[in-house]
Amino acid sequence: MQHFRHYILLFLILPLMAFAEDGSQLWLRYPVNPKPRNIVNSNSKSPTIEISKKELNQHWAGQAIDLKIDRFPENFKDGYKIVSTPKKISVLAKTDLGLLYGSYHLLNLQQQKASFSNLKLEEKPSYDVRILNHWDNLDGTIERGYAGHSLWKWEDLPNKISPRYEEYARANASIGINATVLNNVNASPNMLREDYLKKVKVLADIFRPYGIKVYLSVNFSSPKVLGNTKDSDPLNKEVQKWWKDKAAEIYKLIPDFGGFLVKANSEGQPGPQDYGRTHADGANMMADVLKPYGGIVMWRAFVYSPSKEDRAKQAHLEFVPLDGKFRDNVIIQIKNGPIDFQPREAFNPLFGALRKTSEMVEFQITQEYLGQANHLVYLAPLFKETLDSDTFSDGKGSTIAKITDGTLRPAKLTDISAVANIGEDKNWTGHHFAQANWYAFGRLAWNHDLTSEKIADEWIKMTFTDDKNFVNQVKEMMLTSRETAVDYMMPLGLHHIFAGGHHYGPEPWGDYKGGRPDWSPVYYHQANAEGIGFDRTKTGSDAVSQYFTTLNETYNNIKTTPENLILWFHHVPWDYRMKDGKTLWDELCYKYDSGVQGVRAYQKAWESVKPYVDAERFSEVQDKLKIQAEDAVWWKDACLLYFQTFSKRPIPSDIEKPV
Ligand code: GCU
């Protein structure tokens, strides 16, 4: 009897013990079987299959499972099929990794309390490479990282291994992420030193069974810095040999190494143009040395320099003339917007403009311009807005998703990336809700047709609870949060009016005359006595002409430009009548105010769900919402009081007075 009681107690306590409430479990809060169940069979054997078995035997409470390698067409990739009867479940895939993904799918369904007695589903990834970009430095700091220091303990490696390396791999595999760039795009040449490569090898070995390939950001001057070559000119034979030898050295250590990510001739980074060569010359030199091993080069299109030319036009001007000149293992990595991860941007006109060169999207999960780790901003709607944007490149329906996933452009390899928000904080991402952005990127990289709502729904149920009272309120908060942030920071297409350097608070008055005018907020909002906004029409910077017909005409005309981008494309008079009949000035005031009201409503909503959430996460989110509410007021007051010095119009009386 005594024993029996202990057993019951253990049964009750064990699952609870597994769920640390500090957020460290992420969405992987699977119930723990008191005894591993041994109900999983497989016709394949590998470390990846071992992981699937372990996960299911420990966490799966349902019927017996068969993990089966089967025949599928080439393009099925790491997809899987799940078929079930009340007694048995079969997971079928072409690869072991497909079986692991299928296993996580089952655990995900179990978390959502779905029924598995009659399943029939098939999944395959939208993109081949689903990659996180870490902007982690070798000294342990993270550029634009807000969740503490880097997870990678370079000084301890290769000898001391943090348990978090495997936890990281597991979390990524559970949502289908299969690749990672370990270091900052502003890359230290030292990353390619022999001692560092040995450390990288250790991480690659840990990640491999979870299906995650390692890639590195490389510094274009590496040959000169590390190899003492005369220069790093891509046409210099000695330089080419250095890269060739380096590739051989890397692949000897890491046979499935993914390839290089390169930021060249941008924001002070070295590149081929230092030697009068083109981006294609630089990218191709690297592509050639990686090709024999199946490696790729992700070459960033984020290039601009201080010049008279509108910054939003520069990537297009630079890369379109090079279309067709890149090797087939080069992919041009393009930020979603043409400026820099702003709360809202028009999409980057380079999408669709390269017809003979592969293109991929770069998103930013880390919230550099979206309140960092303090603001609750769910990013799936932003990611979807880009992916679903119609470029018209091949007629109506040429969405960015279809251009980059191989539907409209034949591609050897498709790829999608995002700058990670992961650090060594216990909860991984600084804000509990920022975990949802990591999750959302993974889910959309796997299936870009998923809706923001579906992803939020899954994530909430897995991470918190499936209680309707909680799910509905919190989902509403998440789904509106991006628009709310746009409203209190940069409504109606305003952009880049952040305080210089840290990009956290407002500084619309910033005018860095002595430094980089293209980093000055005043350059972007152009407010004056007449109105506000950046004129990118044909009579302005003519950025509109970089868009395909008929979008170029839509954006060129103030009447047809969507109002949420009106100040992105037009310099608009203060008394311009908006569609709702308000003047532009009043509209701006009400937008800022509605952002503030939005956050206050989140505070109330969060208070109301208190009974459904553990005390630790409740109070941590509550505190962050306090900061967010205060910041929203700060943004509204700073921007309205500053813009009022130009508009000379009163702030409507029903709006909270600036203090
Ligand atoms: C932004 C960011 C930089 C980063 C750069 C990039 O400008 O502020 O820190 O290096 O983007 O994407 O290369």
Boltz pocket constraint, residues with backbone or C-beta under 6 A from the ligand:
constraints:
  - pocket:
      binder: B
      contacts: [[A, 143], [A, 144], [A, 185], [A, 186], [A, 263], [A, 267], [A, 302], [A, 340], [A, 368], [A, 501]]
      max_distance: 6.0
